[in-house]
Structure formats: C-alpha cells, structure tokens
Amino acid sequence: MVDEKKDLAEFRRLYDTVFPILFRVAYRIANSEEAAEDLCQEAFFRLHEKNMVFPSLEEAKYWLIRVVKNAALNYAKRKDRERKAYQRAFREDTRQEETGEGLFIKRETQAEVQDALKKLPGNLQIVLILKEYSGLNYKEIGRILGISEGNVKVRVFRARERLAGLLEAENRFRKDGS
C-alpha cells in the first residue's frame, strides 16, 4: 500500500512537471488544443500501461517528449492528408473570414510562418519547434533527439536562417507579383 501511494505520488509529480512542456510541443506540431491534450494523455497512458521505470525524472521527461513529438508529427501528417483529400473532393474555399485588419494581419503572418516552417527539412523543423514553441534548452533538445548540444545549436541557427530566407522570398514574390 505504501509503495502504491509512493508510485502514485511520483507519477503525479512527473505529470505536473512534464505535462505543460508536452502540451506545448504537441500543440505547436498538431495545431489543435484538443489533439495536443489527447496526445499528451496517450503518452502518459503508455508510460503507465507499460509500467516503465526510469532512473530519474529527467529520463522520463525526455522519453515522454519523444513519444509526444512522434505522435504529434503523425497526427499532423494524417490531418494534412485528410485536409488535402477533403479539399480535392469538395473544392473547399480555405480563405478565412476577415474580422478586422489587425486580426487578419496576425493570422496571415502566423499562416505564413507555419507554411514556411513546414517547408523546412524535418530535422530543422523539429529543432525549431522544440526550441521556439516548447521553451526547451539546447541540452534538453539534444537529449530528446539523440544528438549533441552543439549539433542542436547548428540546426537551430540553420533553421532560423532558412525560415527567414523563405519568408523573405515569399514577401519579395508578393511585392513583385502584386
């Protein structure tokens, strides 16, 4: 009984500590709060179901982040395929309704950044998501991805450079094409 209470307390501490990070990772990849919550809950369920034991809270945290990252990437790919199939089938108009100039510009900018982010190679895309949207440091990202901290720094730098280049090219195209 004592071990069960101790295990429950440890699980609760892990959940309270790691869930906010997992949610941010899942949300930024999946672009859905509901999906992010489901993906996070599923990761904790897998941890509990497999009765996994880790040497430290940090090791459990990194395992959970990897699980959520992979599940969110799979979810995003599936949703993108579904959206494309739906658009092809119904020739859906995907323009958003304008509800004010400021809101419109903000949504347009976010969409441009998300589109540009999706154009990055996967290894650059994921480091940028983990760094910018999840608040993880280089060391943590390196542990999650199984690469050195220096490699993470290089990838984040390259990702930012490529993203800036993509956004700049898009703006030039608009100015020239309009």
C-alpha positions as a Markdown table, in Angstrom:
| # | Residue | x | y | z |
|---|---|---|---|---|
| 1 | Met | 0.0 | 0.0 | 0.0 |
| 2 | Val | 2.9 | 2.4 | 0.9 |
| 3 | Asp | 4.6 | 1.6 | -2.5 |
| 4 | Glu | 1.4 | 2.2 | -4.3 |
| 5 | Lys | 1.0 | 5.7 | -2.7 |
| 6 | Lys | 4.6 | 6.4 | -3.4 |
| 7 | Asp | 4.3 | 5.4 | -7.0 |
| 8 | Leu | 1.1 | 7.5 | -7.4 |
| 9 | Ala | 2.9 | 10.5 | -5.8 |
| 10 | Glu | 5.9 | 10.1 | -8.2 |
| 11 | Phe | 3.6 | 9.7 | -11.2 |
| 12 | Arg | 1.6 | 12.8 | -10.1 |
| 13 | Arg | 4.9 | 14.8 | -9.7 |
| 14 | Leu | 6.0 | 13.7 | -13.2 |
| 15 | Tyr | 2.7 | 14.6 | -14.7 |
| 16 | Asp | 2.5 | 18.0 | -13.1 |
| 17 | Thr | 6.1 | 18.8 | -14.1 |
| 18 | Val | 6.1 | 17.5 | -17.7 |
| 19 | Phe | 2.6 | 17.9 | -19.0 |
| 20 | Pro | 2.9 | 21.7 | -19.7 |
| 21 | Ile | 6.0 | 21.0 | -21.9 |
| 22 | Leu | 4.4 | 18.1 | -23.6 |
| 23 | Phe | 1.3 | 20.1 | -24.3 |
| 24 | Arg | 3.3 | 23.0 | -25.9 |
| 25 | Val | 5.2 | 20.5 | -28.1 |
| 26 | Ala | 2.1 | 18.7 | -29.2 |
| 27 | Tyr | 0.1 | 21.9 | -29.7 |
| 28 | Arg | 2.7 | 23.5 | -31.9 |
| 29 | Ile | 3.1 | 20.5 | -34.1 |
| 30 | Ala | -0.6 | 19.5 | -34.2 |
| 31 | Asn | -2.1 | 23.0 | -34.2 |
| 32 | Ser | -5.0 | 21.8 | -32.0 |
| 33 | Glu | -5.5 | 22.1 | -28.3 |
| 34 | Glu | -7.8 | 19.1 | -28.2 |
| 35 | Ala | -5.4 | 16.9 | -30.1 |
| 36 | Ala | -2.5 | 18.1 | -28.0 |
| 37 | Glu | -4.3 | 17.1 | -24.8 |
| 38 | Asp | -5.2 | 13.7 | -26.3 |
| 39 | Leu | -1.6 | 13.1 | -27.4 |
| 40 | Cys | -0.2 | 14.0 | -24.0 |
| 41 | Gln | -2.7 | 11.8 | -22.2 |
| 42 | Glu | -2.0 | 9.0 | -24.5 |
| 43 | Ala | 1.8 | 9.3 | -23.8 |
| 44 | Phe | 1.2 | 9.1 | -20.0 |
| 45 | Phe | -1.2 | 6.2 | -20.5 |
| 46 | Arg | 1.6 | 4.4 | -22.5 |
| 47 | Leu | 4.0 | 5.1 | -19.7 |
| 48 | His | 1.6 | 3.7 | -17.1 |
| 49 | Glu | 0.5 | 0.8 | -19.2 |
| 50 | Lys | 4.0 | -0.4 | -19.9 |
| 51 | Asn | 4.8 | 0.1 | -16.2 |
| 52 | Met | 8.0 | 1.8 | -17.3 |
| 53 | Val | 10.6 | 2.8 | -14.7 |
| 54 | Phe | 13.2 | 5.4 | -15.3 |
| 55 | Pro | 16.4 | 6.2 | -13.3 |
| 56 | Ser | 15.3 | 9.9 | -12.9 |
| 57 | Leu | 12.5 | 12.3 | -13.6 |
| 58 | Glu | 14.6 | 13.8 | -16.4 |
| 59 | Glu | 14.9 | 10.5 | -18.2 |
| 60 | Ala | 11.1 | 10.0 | -18.0 |
| 61 | Lys | 10.6 | 13.6 | -19.2 |
| 62 | Tyr | 12.7 | 13.0 | -22.3 |
| 63 | Trp | 11.0 | 9.7 | -23.1 |
| 64 | Leu | 7.6 | 11.4 | -22.9 |
| 65 | Ile | 8.7 | 14.3 | -25.1 |
| 66 | Arg | 9.9 | 11.9 | -27.7 |
| 67 | Val | 6.7 | 9.9 | -27.6 |
| 68 | Val | 4.5 | 13.1 | -27.9 |
| 69 | Lys | 6.7 | 14.6 | -30.6 |
| 70 | Asn | 6.4 | 11.5 | -32.8 |
| 71 | Ala | 2.7 | 11.1 | -32.1 |
| 72 | Ala | 2.1 | 14.8 | -32.9 |
| 73 | Leu | 4.1 | 14.5 | -36.1 |
| 74 | Asn | 2.0 | 11.5 | -37.2 |
| 75 | Tyr | -1.2 | 13.3 | -36.2 |
| 76 | Ala | -0.2 | 16.4 | -38.2 |
| 77 | Lys | 0.7 | 14.4 | -41.3 |
| 78 | Arg | -2.6 | 12.5 | -41.1 |
| 79 | Lys | -4.6 | 15.7 | -40.7 |
| 80 | Asp | -2.8 | 17.3 | -43.6 |
| 81 | Arg | -3.6 | 14.3 | -45.8 |
| 82 | Glu | -7.3 | 14.5 | -44.7 |
| 83 | Arg | -7.5 | 18.2 | -45.4 |
| 84 | Lys | -6.0 | 17.8 | -48.8 |
| 85 | Ala | -8.3 | 15.0 | -49.7 |
| 86 | Tyr | -11.3 | 16.9 | -48.5 |
| 87 | Gln | -10.3 | 20.0 | -50.5 |
| 88 | Arg | -9.9 | 17.9 | -53.6 |
| 89 | Ala | -13.2 | 16.2 | -53.1 |
| 90 | Phe | -15.2 | 19.4 | -52.4 |
| 91 | Arg | -13.0 | 22.1 | -53.9 |
| 92 | Glu | -13.3 | 23.8 | -50.5 |
| 93 | Asp | -12.6 | 27.5 | -50.2 |
| 94 | Thr | -9.9 | 27.8 | -47.5 |
| 95 | Arg | -9.9 | 31.6 | -47.1 |
| 96 | Gln | -10.5 | 32.8 | -43.6 |
| 97 | Glu | -13.2 | 35.4 | -42.8 |
| 98 | Glu | -11.7 | 38.8 | -42.1 |
| 99 | Thr | -12.8 | 40.1 | -38.7 |
| 100 | Gly | -10.6 | 43.2 | -38.5 |
| 101 | Glu | -7.4 | 44.4 | -40.1 |
| 102 | Gly | -5.2 | 43.6 | -37.1 |
| 103 | Leu | -6.6 | 40.1 | -36.6 |
| 104 | Phe | -6.3 | 39.5 | -40.3 |
| 105 | Ile | -2.7 | 40.5 | -40.5 |
| 106 | Lys | -1.9 | 38.5 | -37.4 |
| 107 | Arg | -3.5 | 35.3 | -38.8 |
| 108 | Glu | -1.9 | 35.9 | -42.2 |
| 109 | Thr | 1.5 | 36.3 | -40.6 |
| 110 | Gln | 1.1 | 33.2 | -38.5 |
| 111 | Ala | 0.0 | 31.2 | -41.5 |
| 112 | Glu | 3.0 | 32.4 | -43.5 |
| 113 | Val | 5.3 | 31.3 | -40.7 |
| 114 | Gln | 3.6 | 27.9 | -40.3 |
| 115 | Asp | 3.7 | 27.4 | -44.1 |
| 116 | Ala | 7.4 | 28.3 | -44.2 |
| 117 | Leu | 8.1 | 26.1 | -41.2 |
| 118 | Lys | 6.5 | 23.2 | -43.0 |
| 119 | Lys | 8.9 | 23.7 | -45.9 |
| 120 | Leu | 11.9 | 23.2 | -43.8 |
| 121 | Pro | 13.5 | 19.7 | -43.7 |
| 122 | Gly | 12.3 | 17.6 | -40.8 |
| 123 | Asn | 15.5 | 17.8 | -38.8 |
| 124 | Leu | 15.5 | 21.6 | -38.9 |
| 125 | Gln | 11.7 | 21.9 | -38.4 |
| 126 | Ile | 11.6 | 19.8 | -35.2 |
| 127 | Val | 14.5 | 21.6 | -33.5 |
| 128 | Leu | 12.9 | 24.9 | -34.2 |
| 129 | Ile | 9.5 | 23.7 | -32.8 |
| 130 | Leu | 11.2 | 22.3 | -29.7 |
| 131 | Lys | 13.3 | 25.5 | -29.2 |
| 132 | Glu | 10.8 | 28.3 | -30.0 |
| 133 | Tyr | 7.5 | 26.8 | -29.0 |
| 134 | Ser | 8.4 | 24.5 | -26.2 |
| 135 | Gly | 10.9 | 26.5 | -24.2 |
| 136 | Leu | 13.4 | 23.7 | -24.1 |
| 137 | Asn | 17.1 | 24.5 | -24.0 |
| 138 | Tyr | 19.7 | 23.1 | -26.4 |
| 139 | Lys | 20.8 | 20.4 | -24.0 |
| 140 | Glu | 17.3 | 19.1 | -23.5 |
| 141 | Ile | 16.6 | 19.1 | -27.2 |
| 142 | Gly | 19.8 | 17.2 | -27.8 |
| 143 | Arg | 18.8 | 14.5 | -25.4 |
| 144 | Ile | 15.3 | 14.2 | -26.9 |
| 145 | Leu | 16.7 | 13.9 | -30.5 |
| 146 | Gly | 19.8 | 11.9 | -29.5 |
| 147 | Ile | 22.2 | 14.5 | -30.9 |
| 148 | Ser | 24.9 | 16.7 | -29.3 |
| 149 | Glu | 24.1 | 20.1 | -27.9 |
| 150 | Gly | 26.4 | 21.7 | -30.5 |
| 151 | Asn | 24.5 | 20.0 | -33.3 |
| 152 | Val | 21.3 | 21.3 | -31.9 |
| 153 | Lys | 22.7 | 24.9 | -31.9 |
| 154 | Val | 23.8 | 24.5 | -35.5 |
| 155 | Arg | 20.5 | 23.1 | -36.6 |
| 156 | Val | 18.5 | 25.9 | -34.8 |
| 157 | Phe | 20.7 | 28.5 | -36.4 |
| 158 | Arg | 20.3 | 26.9 | -39.9 |
| 159 | Ala | 16.6 | 26.5 | -39.4 |
| 160 | Arg | 16.2 | 30.2 | -38.4 |
| 161 | Glu | 18.3 | 31.3 | -41.4 |
| 162 | Arg | 16.3 | 29.1 | -43.8 |
| 163 | Leu | 13.0 | 30.2 | -42.3 |
| 164 | Ala | 14.0 | 33.9 | -42.7 |
| 165 | Gly | 15.0 | 33.2 | -46.3 |
| 166 | Leu | 11.7 | 31.5 | -47.1 |
| 167 | Leu | 9.7 | 34.4 | -45.5 |
| 168 | Glu | 11.8 | 37.0 | -47.3 |
| 169 | Ala | 11.4 | 35.2 | -50.7 |
| 170 | Glu | 7.6 | 35.0 | -50.1 |
| 171 | Asn | 7.5 | 38.7 | -49.4 |
| 172 | Arg | 9.5 | 39.6 | -52.5 |
| 173 | Phe | 7.3 | 37.4 | -54.6 |
| 174 | Arg | 4.2 | 39.2 | -53.3 |
| 175 | Lys | 5.7 | 42.6 | -53.9 |
| 176 | Asp | 6.7 | 41.7 | -57.4 |
| 177 | Gly | 3.6 | 39.6 | -58.2 |
| 178 | Ser | 1.0 | 42.0 | -56.9 |
